[in-house]
Amino acid sequence: MKAALLNLVENQVSRFRQMAGLSDAEAVNLKSLLLKLNVLTVYRPLSDNFSGMSLKSGDRRFMLINSNQPKCRQHFTIAHELYHLYVDPNPMPHNCSAEGKKSDAEQCADAFALMFLMPADGVRQMIPDNELMFGHVSLASVLRIEHYFSVSHSAALNRLFDLRLIDRNERDLYLQYPVKKTAKEYGYDTTLYEPGNENLVIGNFGEKARRLFDEEKISEGHYIELLHKIGINDSED
């Protein structure tokens, strides 16, 4: 991407963080943020080449996330879609995928996701002073960064490379490590790299359905049907 576009995205990230009540360094709890922003988010098992999508209509926003993909990938997709929902001047329904040549808007969304999930100040704070001084970020620091910010191994390395904290050779070397095995050897929980959240729904859809039922504006059958649409089975305890 051109430097001018990257600078623009960096400013957009800063403004969005400020709007969301986030500092310039802290990690983001995406599920809490989606609830705060009232973005109706549905996780469903989808095909391998479909990461997610988003739609916007007036003040209403919707996001669909592939629960078959690793949680770290889901986090990147959510951040990518937040760009389209809140920053993109002309958001269009699309399939968020890692495949194929990307438009300027998609490149900006990817850059936004990396910067939003891993703010520069926050990344540097996770690296020991001696590593910053000697220009060598250890594998231990890379793992610490990806788990603190809940991102993939490759995303962490790409962000470190973009910030010029590692060079291309270091990035390529660290990419060769088997991620789950290495994380386990360093004492980290490996669920970050595994699928999850199947049929999870974030938002007030269920709350609105319950209110309509309590106010006797819909029947019990209609209420149960609405719950089934978001994957809630009324027969469960």
Buried (B, 14 or more C-beta within 10 A) or exposed (E): EEEEEBEBBBEBBBEBBEEBEBEEBBBBEBBEBBBEBEBBBBBBEBEEEBBBBBBBEEEEBBBBBBBBBBBBBBBBBBBBBBBBBBBBEEBEEBBBBEEEEEEEBBBBBBBBBBBBBBBBEBBEEBBEEEBEEEEBBEBEBBBBBBBBBBBBBBBBBBBBBBBEBBEEEBBEEBEEBEBBEBBEEEEBEBEBBEBBBEEBBBBEBBEEBBEBBEEEEBEEEEBBEBBEEBEBEEEEE
